[in-house]
Amino acid sequence: MRKIFFYAILLVLMPLTVSAQDADTTKAKKNSDYSFTFGINYGTDNNINGYRLDPNSEGNNFYKGNSHYSIGLDYGWMASKKLRPRIEVRYVKMSYGVGWDNANISTINETVVNLFNFDITLHADYLLLNAAKIQLFLSPGLKWEINVDREEKNLFKNGDISWANYNDLLSGNTRNFFGGSVSAILKYNIIKNIGITLTPEYTLFFNNFVTANNKSYQRTSIKAGVEFNFR
């Protein structure tokens, strides 16, 4: 009688066990759709109104610099099949030039001002296309940029170079910038867990580069990188 009762209990529990195993398998399969990503990339930037637009009180003329680049790391989590919150940190090097033709000191030809910044950006990536090898994300974000260091390279007409601050050219520069960005991330998956990315980005900063400017400070960027996917 006990054996019959025992076997009857087993017969009752077996469908429940199978059902639980199926649920666990389904849950595991569902969880496997969510993944973490880590990326590294290099970018070139173009600043718009990223220097003083009018001459200062000393007569210096300001103009766009030539050297703008950035290096970034980012970490993301696929919170759903479409949405990926992501945080990005970047080292940004930018510059602008200053002419001395109308200034009081006539021995200096020009000054190159280099700024070294650190960025933190919060992205909300939305997956628009998910093909076998290609993925496309649309990514709005909020950016905080901090100036961590700056330098002035003075080029004299006789060929000499000096790193001194002769004319207080940095006094009007804002040290903290806040802005909104939007980018498109095109990813080509080389293998299952490694892909290459191409990311054009536009940023509109909420404050101007210097207080004397009356035009919005903006930036366009193009970034290329490698992204690793972990499940």
CYANA upper distance limits for C-alpha pairs under 8 A (distance plus 0.5 A):
  1 MET  CA      5 PHE  CA      6.67
  2 ARG  CA      6 PHE  CA      6.52
  3 LYS  CA      7 TYR  CA      6.59
  4 ILE  CA      8 ALA  CA      6.53
  5 PHE  CA      9 ILE  CA      6.77
  6 PHE  CA     10 LEU  CA      6.86
  7 TYR  CA     11 LEU  CA      6.67
  8 ALA  CA     12 VAL  CA      6.80
  9 ILE  CA     13 LEU  CA      6.61
 10 LEU  CA     14 MET  CA      6.39
 11 LEU  CA     15 PRO  CA      7.97
 12 VAL  CA     16 LEU  CA      7.85
 13 LEU  CA     17 THR  CA      6.55
 14 MET  CA     18 VAL  CA      6.64
 15 PRO  CA     19 SER  CA      6.46
 16 LEU  CA     20 ALA  CA      6.53
 17 THR  CA     21 GLN  CA      6.63
 18 VAL  CA     22 ASP  CA      6.64
 19 SER  CA     23 ALA  CA      6.66
 20 ALA  CA     24 ASP  CA      6.62
 21 GLN  CA     25 THR  CA      6.58
 22 ASP  CA     26 THR  CA      6.55
 23 ALA  CA     27 LYS  CA      6.48
 24 ASP  CA     28 ALA  CA      6.51
 25 THR  CA     29 LYS  CA      6.52
 26 THR  CA     30 LYS  CA      6.51
 27 LYS  CA     31 ASN  CA      6.54
 28 ALA  CA     32 SER  CA      6.59
 29 LYS  CA     33 ASP  CA      7.42
 30 LYS  CA     34 TYR  CA      8.16
 32 SER  CA    231 ARG  CA      6.83
 33 ASP  CA     80 SER  CA      8.47
 33 ASP  CA     81 LYS  CA      7.41
 33 ASP  CA    231 ARG  CA      8.35
 34 TYR  CA     77 TRP  CA      7.97
 34 TYR  CA     78 MET  CA      5.67
 34 TYR  CA     79 ALA  CA      7.00
 34 TYR  CA     80 SER  CA      6.99
 34 TYR  CA     81 LYS  CA      7.53
 34 TYR  CA    231 ARG  CA      7.18
 35 SER  CA     77 TRP  CA      6.45
 35 SER  CA     78 MET  CA      5.81
 35 SER  CA    229 ASN  CA      7.22
 35 SER  CA    230 PHE  CA      6.11
 35 SER  CA    231 ARG  CA      4.98
 36 PHE  CA     75 TYR  CA      7.95
 36 PHE  CA     76 GLY  CA      6.19
 36 PHE  CA     77 TRP  CA      4.98
 36 PHE  CA     78 MET  CA      6.77
 36 PHE  CA    229 ASN  CA      6.36
 36 PHE  CA    230 PHE  CA      5.60
 36 PHE  CA    231 ARG  CA      6.75
 37 THR  CA     75 TYR  CA      6.19
 37 THR  CA     76 GLY  CA      5.49
 37 THR  CA     77 TRP  CA      6.76
 37 THR  CA    227 GLU  CA      7.18
 37 THR  CA    228 PHE  CA      6.04
 37 THR  CA    229 ASN  CA      5.07
 37 THR  CA    230 PHE  CA      6.64
 38 PHE  CA     73 LEU  CA      7.99
 38 PHE  CA     74 ASP  CA      6.28
 38 PHE  CA     75 TYR  CA      5.18
 38 PHE  CA     76 GLY  CA      7.03
 38 PHE  CA    227 GLU  CA      6.15
 38 PHE  CA    228 PHE  CA      5.68
 38 PHE  CA    229 ASN  CA      7.13
 39 GLY  CA     73 LEU  CA      6.15
 39 GLY  CA     74 ASP  CA      5.66
 39 GLY  CA     75 TYR  CA      7.04
 39 GLY  CA    225 GLY  CA      7.50
 39 GLY  CA    226 VAL  CA      6.16
 39 GLY  CA    227 GLU  CA      4.61
 39 GLY  CA    228 PHE  CA      6.61
 40 ILE  CA     71 ILE  CA      8.17
 40 ILE  CA     72 GLY  CA      6.23
 40 ILE  CA     73 LEU  CA      5.11
 40 ILE  CA     74 ASP  CA      7.07
 40 ILE  CA    225 GLY  CA      6.04
 40 ILE  CA    226 VAL  CA      6.14
 40 ILE  CA    227 GLU  CA      7.05
 41 ASN  CA     71 ILE  CA      6.44
 41 ASN  CA     72 GLY  CA      5.90
 41 ASN  CA     73 LEU  CA      7.18
 41 ASN  CA    223 LYS  CA      6.76
 41 ASN  CA    224 ALA  CA      5.89
 41 ASN  CA    225 GLY  CA      4.28
 41 ASN  CA    226 VAL  CA      6.86
 42 TYR  CA     69 TYR  CA      8.10
 42 TYR  CA     70 SER  CA      6.43
 42 TYR  CA     71 ILE  CA      5.13
 42 TYR  CA     72 GLY  CA      6.97
 42 TYR  CA    223 LYS  CA      6.00
 42 TYR  CA    224 ALA  CA      6.15
 42 TYR  CA    225 GLY  CA      6.73
 43 GLY  CA     69 TYR  CA      6.15
 43 GLY  CA     70 SER  CA      5.62
 43 GLY  CA     71 ILE  CA      6.79
 43 GLY  CA    221 SER  CA      7.09
 43 GLY  CA    222 ILE  CA      5.95
 43 GLY  CA    223 LYS  CA      4.49
 43 GLY  CA    224 ALA  CA      6.84
 44 THR  CA     68 HIS  CA      6.49
 44 THR  CA     69 TYR  CA      4.91
 44 THR  CA     70 SER  CA      6.82
 44 THR  CA    221 SER  CA      6.26
 44 THR  CA    222 ILE  CA      6.23
 44 THR  CA    223 LYS  CA      7.12
 45 ASP  CA     68 HIS  CA      5.77
 45 ASP  CA     69 TYR  CA      6.07
 45 ASP  CA     70 SER  CA      7.85
 45 ASP  CA    219 ARG  CA      7.25
 45 ASP  CA    220 THR  CA      6.31
 45 ASP  CA    221 SER  CA      4.89
 45 ASP  CA    222 ILE  CA      7.23
 46 ASN  CA     68 HIS  CA      7.21
 46 ASN  CA    219 ARG  CA      6.08
 46 ASN  CA    220 THR  CA      5.73
 46 ASN  CA    221 SER  CA      6.77
 47 ASN  CA     64 LYS  CA      8.46
 47 ASN  CA    217 TYR  CA      8.00
 47 ASN  CA    218 GLN  CA      6.42
 47 ASN  CA    219 ARG  CA      4.97
 47 ASN  CA    220 THR  CA      7.10
 48 ILE  CA    216 SER  CA      8.45
 48 ILE  CA    217 TYR  CA      6.40
 48 ILE  CA    218 GLN  CA      5.45
 48 ILE  CA    219 ARG  CA      6.27
 48 ILE  CA    220 THR  CA      8.49
 49 ASN  CA     53 LEU  CA      7.45
 49 ASN  CA    209 PHE  CA      7.70
 49 ASN  CA    213 ASN  CA      8.50
 49 ASN  CA    215 LYS  CA      7.16
 49 ASN  CA    216 SER  CA      7.12
 49 ASN  CA    217 TYR  CA      5.58
 49 ASN  CA    218 GLN  CA      7.18
 50 GLY  CA     64 LYS  CA      7.78
 50 GLY  CA     96 TYR  CA      8.29
 50 GLY  CA    209 PHE  CA      6.18
 50 GLY  CA    217 TYR  CA      6.33
 50 GLY  CA    218 GLN  CA      7.71
 51 TYR  CA     62 PHE  CA      7.21
 51 TYR  CA     63 TYR  CA      7.25
 51 TYR  CA     64 LYS  CA      7.20
 51 TYR  CA     96 TYR  CA      6.79
 51 TYR  CA    209 PHE  CA      6.70
 51 TYR  CA    210 VAL  CA      7.67
 52 ARG  CA     62 PHE  CA      6.33
 52 ARG  CA     63 TYR  CA      8.10
 52 ARG  CA    209 PHE  CA      7.77
 52 ARG  CA    210 VAL  CA      6.75
 52 ARG  CA    212 ALA  CA      7.64
 52 ARG  CA    213 ASN  CA      6.84
 53 LEU  CA     62 PHE  CA      6.97
 53 LEU  CA     63 TYR  CA      8.03
 53 LEU  CA    212 ALA  CA      8.45
 53 LEU  CA    213 ASN  CA      6.65
 54 ASP  CA     61 ASN  CA      7.43
 54 ASP  CA     62 PHE  CA      7.58
 54 ASP  CA    212 ALA  CA      8.37
 54 ASP  CA    213 ASN  CA      8.17
 55 PRO  CA     59 GLY  CA      5.96
 55 PRO  CA     60 ASN  CA      5.65
 55 PRO  CA     61 ASN  CA      5.23
 55 PRO  CA     62 PHE  CA      7.01
 56 ASN  CA     60 ASN  CA      6.20
 56 ASN  CA     61 ASN  CA      7.83
 58 GLU  CA    102 ASN  CA      8.48
 58 GLU  CA    103 ALA  CA      6.10
 58 GLU  CA    104 ASN  CA      7.50
 58 GLU  CA    167 ASN  CA      8.13
 59 GLY  CA    100 TRP  CA      7.89
 59 GLY  CA    102 ASN  CA      5.59
 59 GLY  CA    103 ALA  CA      5.13
 59 GLY  CA    104 ASN  CA      8.14
 60 ASN  CA     98 VAL  CA      6.78
 60 ASN  CA     99 GLY  CA      6.12
 60 ASN  CA    100 TRP  CA      5.82
 60 ASN  CA    101 ASP  CA      7.80
 60 ASN  CA    102 ASN  CA      6.70
 60 ASN  CA    103 ALA  CA      6.06
 61 ASN  CA     98 VAL  CA      6.03
 61 ASN  CA     99 GLY  CA      5.47
 61 ASN  CA    100 TRP  CA      7.35
 61 ASN  CA    101 ASP  CA      8.44
 61 ASN  CA    102 ASN  CA      8.16
 62 PHE  CA     96 TYR  CA      7.71
 62 PHE  CA     97 GLY  CA      6.24
 62 PHE  CA     98 VAL  CA      5.01
 62 PHE  CA     99 GLY  CA      6.83
 63 TYR  CA     96 TYR  CA      6.50
 63 TYR  CA     97 GLY  CA      5.69
 63 TYR  CA     98 VAL  CA      6.80
 63 TYR  CA     99 GLY  CA      8.49
 64 LYS  CA     95 SER  CA      7.92
 64 LYS  CA     96 TYR  CA      5.36
 64 LYS  CA     97 GLY  CA      6.56
 65 GLY  CA     94 MET  CA      8.01
 65 GLY  CA     95 SER  CA      5.38
 65 GLY  CA     96 TYR  CA      4.26
 65 GLY  CA     97 GLY  CA      5.87
 65 GLY  CA    112 VAL  CA      8.06
 66 ASN  CA     95 SER  CA      7.40
 66 ASN  CA     96 TYR  CA      7.83
 67 SER  CA     93 LYS  CA      7.96
 67 SER  CA     94 MET  CA      6.50
 67 SER  CA     95 SER  CA      6.50
 68 HIS  CA     92 VAL  CA      8.08
 68 HIS  CA     93 LYS  CA      6.07
 68 HIS  CA     94 MET  CA      4.96
 68 HIS  CA     95 SER  CA      7.10
 69 TYR  CA     92 VAL  CA      6.57
 69 TYR  CA     93 LYS  CA      5.95
 69 TYR  CA     94 MET  CA      7.22
 70 SER  CA     90 ARG  CA      7.01
 70 SER  CA     91 TYR  CA      5.90
 70 SER  CA     92 VAL  CA      4.81
 70 SER  CA     93 LYS  CA      6.55
 71 ILE  CA     90 ARG  CA      6.01
 71 ILE  CA     91 TYR  CA      5.80
 71 ILE  CA     92 VAL  CA      7.24
 72 GLY  CA     88 GLU  CA      7.33
 72 GLY  CA     89 VAL  CA      6.10
 72 GLY  CA     90 ARG  CA      4.59
 72 GLY  CA     91 TYR  CA      6.83
 73 LEU  CA     88 GLU  CA      6.24
 73 LEU  CA     89 VAL  CA      6.00
 73 LEU  CA     90 ARG  CA      6.95
 74 ASP  CA     86 ARG  CA      7.31
 74 ASP  CA     87 ILE  CA      6.07
 74 ASP  CA     88 GLU  CA      4.61
 74 ASP  CA     89 VAL  CA      6.79
 75 TYR  CA     86 ARG  CA      6.07
 75 TYR  CA     87 ILE  CA      6.03
 75 TYR  CA     88 GLU  CA      7.05
 76 GLY  CA     84 ARG  CA      6.71
 76 GLY  CA     85 PRO  CA      6.22
 76 GLY  CA     86 ARG  CA      4.50
 76 GLY  CA     87 ILE  CA      6.92
 77 TRP  CA     84 ARG  CA      5.85
 77 TRP  CA     85 PRO  CA      6.37
 77 TRP  CA     86 ARG  CA      7.04
 78 MET  CA     82 LYS  CA      7.92
 78 MET  CA     83 LEU  CA      6.49
 78 MET  CA     84 ARG  CA      4.87
 78 MET  CA     85 PRO  CA      7.49
 79 ALA  CA     83 LEU  CA      6.26
 79 ALA  CA     84 ARG  CA      6.12
 79 ALA  CA     85 PRO  CA      7.59
 80 SER  CA     84 ARG  CA      7.59
 81 LYS  CA    127 LEU  CA      8.27
 82 LYS  CA    126 TYR  CA      5.99
 82 LYS  CA    127 LEU  CA      5.30
 82 LYS  CA    128 LEU  CA      8.12
 83 LEU  CA    124 ALA  CA      7.45
 83 LEU  CA    125 ASP  CA      6.32
 83 LEU  CA    126 TYR  CA      5.40
 83 LEU  CA    127 LEU  CA      6.99
 84 ARG  CA    124 ALA  CA      6.43
 84 ARG  CA    125 ASP  CA      5.40
 84 ARG  CA    126 TYR  CA      6.92
 84 ARG  CA    127 LEU  CA      8.43
 85 PRO  CA    122 LEU  CA      8.07
 85 PRO  CA    123 HIS  CA      6.37
 85 PRO  CA    124 ALA  CA      5.18
 85 PRO  CA    125 ASP  CA      6.61
 86 ARG  CA    122 LEU  CA      6.55
 86 ARG  CA    123 HIS  CA      5.48
 86 ARG  CA    124 ALA  CA      6.76
 86 ARG  CA    125 ASP  CA      7.63
 87 ILE  CA    120 ILE  CA      7.79
 87 ILE  CA    121 THR  CA      6.33
 87 ILE  CA    122 LEU  CA      5.28
 87 ILE  CA    123 HIS  CA      6.56
 88 GLU  CA    119 ASP  CA      8.25
 88 GLU  CA    120 ILE  CA      6.28
 88 GLU  CA    121 THR  CA      5.62
 88 GLU  CA    122 LEU  CA      7.02
 88 GLU  CA    123 HIS  CA      8.11
 89 VAL  CA    118 PHE  CA      7.77
 89 VAL  CA    119 ASP  CA      5.88
 89 VAL  CA    120 ILE  CA      5.21
 89 VAL  CA    121 THR  CA      6.99
 90 ARG  CA    118 PHE  CA      6.21
 90 ARG  CA    119 ASP  CA      5.35
 90 ARG  CA    120 ILE  CA      7.21
 91 TYR  CA    116 PHE  CA      7.85
 91 TYR  CA    117 ASN  CA      6.44
 91 TYR  CA    118 PHE  CA      5.41
 91 TYR  CA    119 ASP  CA      6.96
 92 VAL  CA    116 PHE  CA      6.34
 92 VAL  CA    117 ASN  CA      5.40
 92 VAL  CA    118 PHE  CA      6.55
 92 VAL  CA    119 ASP  CA      7.76
 93 LYS  CA    114 ASN  CA      7.70
 93 LYS  CA    115 LEU  CA      6.40
 93 LYS  CA    116 PHE  CA      5.26
 93 LYS  CA    117 ASN  CA      6.81
 94 MET  CA    114 ASN  CA      6.42
 94 MET  CA    115 LEU  CA      5.79
 94 MET  CA    116 PHE  CA      7.08
 95 SER  CA    112 VAL  CA      7.40
 95 SER  CA    113 VAL  CA      5.93
 95 SER  CA    114 ASN  CA      4.87
 95 SER  CA    115 LEU  CA      6.33
 96 TYR  CA    112 VAL  CA      6.51
 96 TYR  CA    113 VAL  CA      5.95
 96 TYR  CA    114 ASN  CA      7.35
 97 GLY  CA    110 GLU  CA      7.54
 97 GLY  CA    111 THR  CA      6.27
 97 GLY  CA    112 VAL  CA      5.13
 97 GLY  CA    113 VAL  CA      6.62
 98 VAL  CA    110 GLU  CA      6.05
 98 VAL  CA    111 THR  CA      5.50
 98 VAL  CA    112 VAL  CA      6.85
 98 VAL  CA    113 VAL  CA      8.14
 99 GLY  CA    109 ASN  CA      7.08
 99 GLY  CA    110 GLU  CA      5.12
 99 GLY  CA    111 THR  CA      7.08
100 TRP  CA    104 ASN  CA      8.41
100 TRP  CA    105 ILE  CA      7.62
100 TRP  CA    106 SER  CA      7.24
100 TRP  CA    108 ILE  CA      6.79
100 TRP  CA    109 ASN  CA      6.33
100 TRP  CA    110 GLU  CA      6.20
100 TRP  CA    111 THR  CA      8.42
101 ASP  CA    106 SER  CA      7.23
101 ASP  CA    109 ASN  CA      7.67
107 THR  CA    156 PHE  CA      6.47
107 THR  CA    157 LYS  CA      6.39
107 THR  CA    158 ASN  CA      8.38
108 ILE  CA    154 ASN  CA      7.43
108 ILE  CA    155 LEU  CA      6.54
108 ILE  CA    156 PHE  CA      4.69
108 ILE  CA    157 LYS  CA      6.18
109 ASN  CA    154 ASN  CA      8.28
109 ASN  CA    155 LEU  CA      6.23
109 ASN  CA    156 PHE  CA      5.68
109 ASN  CA    157 LYS  CA      5.75
110 GLU  CA    154 ASN  CA      6.62
110 GLU  CA    155 LEU  CA      5.95
110 GLU  CA    156 PHE  CA      7.63
111 THR  CA    152 GLU  CA      6.97
111 THR  CA    153 LYS  CA      5.99
111 THR  CA    154 ASN  CA      4.87
111 THR  CA    155 LEU  CA      6.48
112 VAL  CA    152 GLU  CA      6.27
112 VAL  CA    153 LYS  CA      5.61
112 VAL  CA    154 ASN  CA      7.03
113 VAL  CA    150 ARG  CA      7.75
113 VAL  CA    151 GLU  CA      6.29
113 VAL  CA    152 GLU  CA      5.07
113 VAL  CA    153 LYS  CA      6.91
114 ASN  CA    150 ARG  CA      6.07
114 ASN  CA    151 GLU  CA      5.79
114 ASN  CA    152 GLU  CA      6.90
115 LEU  CA    147 ASN  CA      7.43
115 LEU  CA    148 VAL  CA      8.49
115 LEU  CA    149 ASP  CA      6.64
115 LEU  CA    150 ARG  CA      4.97
115 LEU  CA    151 GLU  CA      7.21
116 PHE  CA    147 ASN  CA      6.51
116 PHE  CA    148 VAL  CA      6.42
116 PHE  CA    149 ASP  CA      5.64
116 PHE  CA    150 ARG  CA      6.46
117 ASN  CA    145 GLU  CA      7.01
117 ASN  CA    146 ILE  CA      5.90
117 ASN  CA    147 ASN  CA      4.81
117 ASN  CA    148 VAL  CA      5.92
117 ASN  CA    149 ASP  CA      7.50
118 PHE  CA    145 GLU  CA      6.19
118 PHE  CA    146 ILE  CA      5.71
118 PHE  CA    147 ASN  CA      6.94
118 PHE  CA    148 VAL  CA      7.26
119 ASP  CA    143 LYS  CA      7.41
119 ASP  CA    144 TRP  CA      6.21
119 ASP  CA    145 GLU  CA      4.92
119 ASP  CA    146 ILE  CA      6.87
120 ILE  CA    143 LYS  CA      6.39
120 ILE  CA    144 TRP  CA      5.83
120 ILE  CA    145 GLU  CA      7.04
121 THR  CA    141 GLY  CA      6.90
121 THR  CA    142 LEU  CA      6.01
121 THR  CA    143 LYS  CA      4.81
121 THR  CA    144 TRP  CA      6.79
122 LEU  CA    141 GLY  CA      5.84
122 LEU  CA    142 LEU  CA      5.84
122 LEU  CA    143 LYS  CA      7.14
123 HIS  CA    139 SER  CA      6.59
123 HIS  CA    140 PRO  CA      6.35
123 HIS  CA    141 GLY  CA      4.72
123 HIS  CA    142 LEU  CA      7.24
124 ALA  CA    139 SER  CA      6.02
124 ALA  CA    140 PRO  CA      6.33
124 ALA  CA    141 GLY  CA      6.75
125 ASP  CA    137 PHE  CA      6.32
125 ASP  CA    138 LEU  CA      6.16
125 ASP  CA    139 SER  CA      4.79
125 ASP  CA    140 PRO  CA      7.43
126 TYR  CA    137 PHE  CA      5.72
126 TYR  CA    138 LEU  CA      5.72
126 TYR  CA    139 SER  CA      6.71
127 LEU  CA    135 GLN  CA      7.83
127 LEU  CA    136 LEU  CA      6.50
127 LEU  CA    137 PHE  CA      4.98
127 LEU  CA    138 LEU  CA      7.11
128 LEU  CA    135 GLN  CA      8.09
128 LEU  CA    136 LEU  CA      6.02
128 LEU  CA    137 PHE  CA      6.02
128 LEU  CA    138 LEU  CA      7.36
129 LEU  CA    134 ILE  CA      7.96
129 LEU  CA    135 GLN  CA      5.71
129 LEU  CA    136 LEU  CA      5.40
129 LEU  CA    137 PHE  CA      7.61
130 ASN  CA    134 ILE  CA      6.78
130 ASN  CA    135 GLN  CA      5.16
130 ASN  CA    136 LEU  CA      7.28
131 ALA  CA    135 GLN  CA      6.58
133 LYS  CA    188 TYR  CA      6.12
133 LYS  CA    189 ASN  CA      5.50
133 LYS  CA    190 ILE  CA      7.85
134 ILE  CA    186 LEU  CA      7.81
134 ILE  CA    187 LYS  CA      6.15
134 ILE  CA    188 TYR  CA      5.21
134 ILE  CA    189 ASN  CA      6.76
135 GLN  CA    185 ILE  CA      8.48
135 GLN  CA    186 LEU  CA      6.52
135 GLN  CA    187 LYS  CA      5.59
135 GLN  CA    188 TYR  CA      7.11
136 LEU  CA    184 ALA  CA      7.63
136 LEU  CA    185 ILE  CA      6.15
136 LEU  CA    186 LEU  CA      5.27
136 LEU  CA    187 LYS  CA      6.80
137 PHE  CA    184 ALA  CA      6.21
137 PHE  CA    185 ILE  CA      5.47
137 PHE  CA    186 LEU  CA      7.16
138 LEU  CA    182 VAL  CA      8.05
138 LEU  CA    183 SER  CA      6.64
138 LEU  CA    184 ALA  CA      5.27
138 LEU  CA    185 ILE  CA      6.97
139 SER  CA    182 VAL  CA      6.07
139 SER  CA    183 SER  CA      5.58
139 SER  CA    184 ALA  CA      6.51
139 SER  CA    185 ILE  CA      7.87
140 PRO  CA    180 GLY  CA      7.99
140 PRO  CA    181 SER  CA      6.17
140 PRO  CA    182 VAL  CA      4.74
140 PRO  CA    183 SER  CA      6.88
141 GLY  CA    180 GLY  CA      6.28
141 GLY  CA    181 SER  CA      5.49
141 GLY  CA    182 VAL  CA      6.59
142 LEU  CA    178 PHE  CA      8.16
142 LEU  CA    179 GLY  CA      6.52
142 LEU  CA    180 GLY  CA      5.19
142 LEU  CA    181 SER  CA      6.66
143 LYS  CA    177 PHE  CA      8.50
143 LYS  CA    178 PHE  CA      6.19
143 LYS  CA    179 GLY  CA      5.59
143 LYS  CA    180 GLY  CA      6.35
143 LYS  CA    181 SER  CA      7.41
144 TRP  CA    176 ASN  CA      7.80
144 TRP  CA    177 PHE  CA      6.29
144 TRP  CA    178 PHE  CA      5.20
144 TRP  CA    179 GLY  CA      7.10
145 GLU  CA    176 ASN  CA      6.29
145 GLU  CA    177 PHE  CA      5.46
145 GLU  CA    178 PHE  CA      6.86
146 ILE  CA    175 ARG  CA      6.42
146 ILE  CA    176 ASN  CA      5.24
146 ILE  CA    177 PHE  CA      6.97
147 ASN  CA    175 ARG  CA      5.48
147 ASN  CA    176 ASN  CA      6.88
151 GLU  CA    163 TRP  CA      7.71
152 GLU  CA    163 TRP  CA      5.93
152 GLU  CA    164 ALA  CA      7.20
152 GLU  CA    165 ASN  CA      7.08
153 LYS  CA    161 ILE  CA      7.35
153 LYS  CA    162 SER  CA      6.48
153 LYS  CA    163 TRP  CA      5.39
153 LYS  CA    164 ALA  CA      8.04
154 ASN  CA    161 ILE  CA      6.01
154 ASN  CA    162 SER  CA      5.49
154 ASN  CA    163 TRP  CA      6.49
154 ASN  CA    164 ALA  CA      7.88
155 LEU  CA    159 GLY  CA      7.17
155 LEU  CA    160 ASP  CA      6.72
155 LEU  CA    161 ILE  CA      5.47
155 LEU  CA    162 SER  CA      7.34
156 PHE  CA    160 ASP  CA      5.66
156 PHE  CA    161 ILE  CA      6.62
156 PHE  CA    162 SER  CA      8.44
165 ASN  CA    169 LEU  CA      7.77
172 GLY  CA    210 VAL  CA      5.72
172 GLY  CA    211 THR  CA      7.00
172 GLY  CA    212 ALA  CA      8.07
173 ASN  CA    209 PHE  CA      6.62
173 ASN  CA    210 VAL  CA      5.36
173 ASN  CA    211 THR  CA      8.13
174 THR  CA    208 ASN  CA      8.15
174 THR  CA    209 PHE  CA      6.31
174 THR  CA    210 VAL  CA      6.18
174 THR  CA    211 THR  CA      8.07
177 PHE  CA    205 PHE  CA      7.09
177 PHE  CA    206 PHE  CA      7.78
177 PHE  CA    207 ASN  CA      6.85
178 PHE  CA    205 PHE  CA      6.10
178 PHE  CA    206 PHE  CA      6.15
178 PHE  CA    207 ASN  CA      7.30
179 GLY  CA    203 THR  CA      7.08
179 GLY  CA    204 LEU  CA      5.96
179 GLY  CA    205 PHE  CA      4.32
179 GLY  CA    206 PHE  CA      5.57
179 GLY  CA    207 ASN  CA      8.28
180 GLY  CA    203 THR  CA      6.20
180 GLY  CA    204 LEU  CA      6.03
180 GLY  CA    205 PHE  CA      6.87
180 GLY  CA    206 PHE  CA      8.17
181 SER  CA    201 GLU  CA      7.43
181 SER  CA    202 TYR  CA      6.04
181 SER  CA    203 THR  CA      4.69
181 SER  CA    204 LEU  CA      6.84
182 VAL  CA    201 GLU  CA      6.30
182 VAL  CA    202 TYR  CA      6.06
182 VAL  CA    203 THR  CA      7.14
183 SER  CA    199 THR  CA      6.98
183 SER  CA    200 PRO  CA      6.16
183 SER  CA    201 GLU  CA      4.66
183 SER  CA    202 TYR  CA      6.84
184 ALA  CA    199 THR  CA      6.10
184 ALA  CA    200 PRO  CA      6.41
184 ALA  CA    201 GLU  CA      7.25
185 ILE  CA    197 THR  CA      7.07
185 ILE  CA    198 LEU  CA      6.47
185 ILE  CA    199 THR  CA      5.16
185 ILE  CA    200 PRO  CA      7.74
186 LEU  CA    197 THR  CA      6.05
186 LEU  CA    198 LEU  CA      5.77
186 LEU  CA    199 THR  CA      6.84
187 LYS  CA    195 GLY  CA      6.71
187 LYS  CA    196 ILE  CA      6.12
187 LYS  CA    197 THR  CA      4.92
187 LYS  CA    198 LEU  CA      7.08
188 TYR  CA    195 GLY  CA      5.77
188 TYR  CA    196 ILE  CA      5.87
188 TYR  CA    197 THR  CA      6.97
189 ASN  CA    193 ASN  CA      8.00
189 ASN  CA    194 ILE  CA      6.43
189 ASN  CA    195 GLY  CA      4.44
189 ASN  CA    196 ILE  CA      7.00
190 ILE  CA    194 ILE  CA      6.38
190 ILE  CA    195 GLY  CA      5.64
190 ILE  CA    196 ILE  CA      7.71
191 ILE  CA    195 GLY  CA      7.32
192 LYS  CA    229 ASN  CA      8.44
193 ASN  CA    228 PHE  CA      6.11
193 ASN  CA    229 ASN  CA      5.22
193 ASN  CA    230 PHE  CA      7.22
194 ILE  CA    226 VAL  CA      7.71
194 ILE  CA    227 GLU  CA      6.37
194 ILE  CA    228 PHE  CA      5.26
194 ILE  CA    229 ASN  CA      6.80
195 GLY  CA    226 VAL  CA      6.34
195 GLY  CA    227 GLU  CA      5.76
195 GLY  CA    228 PHE  CA      7.07
196 ILE  CA    224 ALA  CA      7.96
196 ILE  CA    225 GLY  CA      6.20
196 ILE  CA    226 VAL  CA      4.98
196 ILE  CA    227 GLU  CA      6.53
197 THR  CA    223 LYS  CA      8.40
197 THR  CA    224 ALA  CA      6.08
197 THR  CA    225 GLY  CA      5.62
197 THR  CA    226 VAL  CA      6.42
197 THR  CA    227 GLU  CA      7.39
198 LEU  CA    222 ILE  CA      7.84
198 LEU  CA    223 LYS  CA      6.27
198 LEU  CA    224 ALA  CA      5.14
198 LEU  CA    225 GLY  CA      7.17
199 THR  CA    222 ILE  CA      6.16
199 THR  CA    223 LYS  CA      5.46
199 THR  CA    224 ALA  CA      6.87
200 PRO  CA    220 THR  CA      8.06
200 PRO  CA    221 SER  CA      6.20
200 PRO  CA    222 ILE  CA      4.89
200 PRO  CA    223 LYS  CA      6.81
201 GLU  CA    220 THR  CA      6.28
201 GLU  CA    221 SER  CA      5.55
201 GLU  CA    222 ILE  CA      6.74
202 TYR  CA    218 GLN  CA      8.06
202 TYR  CA    219 ARG  CA      6.35
202 TYR  CA    220 THR  CA      5.15
202 TYR  CA    221 SER  CA      6.91
203 THR  CA    218 GLN  CA      6.11
203 THR  CA    219 ARG  CA      5.59
203 THR  CA    220 THR  CA      6.95
204 LEU  CA    216 SER  CA      7.93
204 LEU  CA    217 TYR  CA      6.94
204 LEU  CA    218 GLN  CA      5.16
204 LEU  CA    219 ARG  CA      7.18
205 PHE  CA    216 SER  CA      7.60
205 PHE  CA    217 TYR  CA      6.06
205 PHE  CA    218 GLN  CA      6.40
206 PHE  CA    216 SER  CA      8.20
206 PHE  CA    217 TYR  CA      8.21
207 ASN  CA    216 SER  CA      7.88
207 ASN  CA    217 TYR  CA      7.54
208 ASN  CA    213 ASN  CA      6.81
208 ASN  CA    214 ASN  CA      8.00
208 ASN  CA    215 LYS  CA      7.62
208 ASN  CA    216 SER  CA      6.28
208 ASN  CA    217 TYR  CA      5.67
209 PHE  CA    213 ASN  CA      7.51
209 PHE  CA    217 TYR  CA      6.43
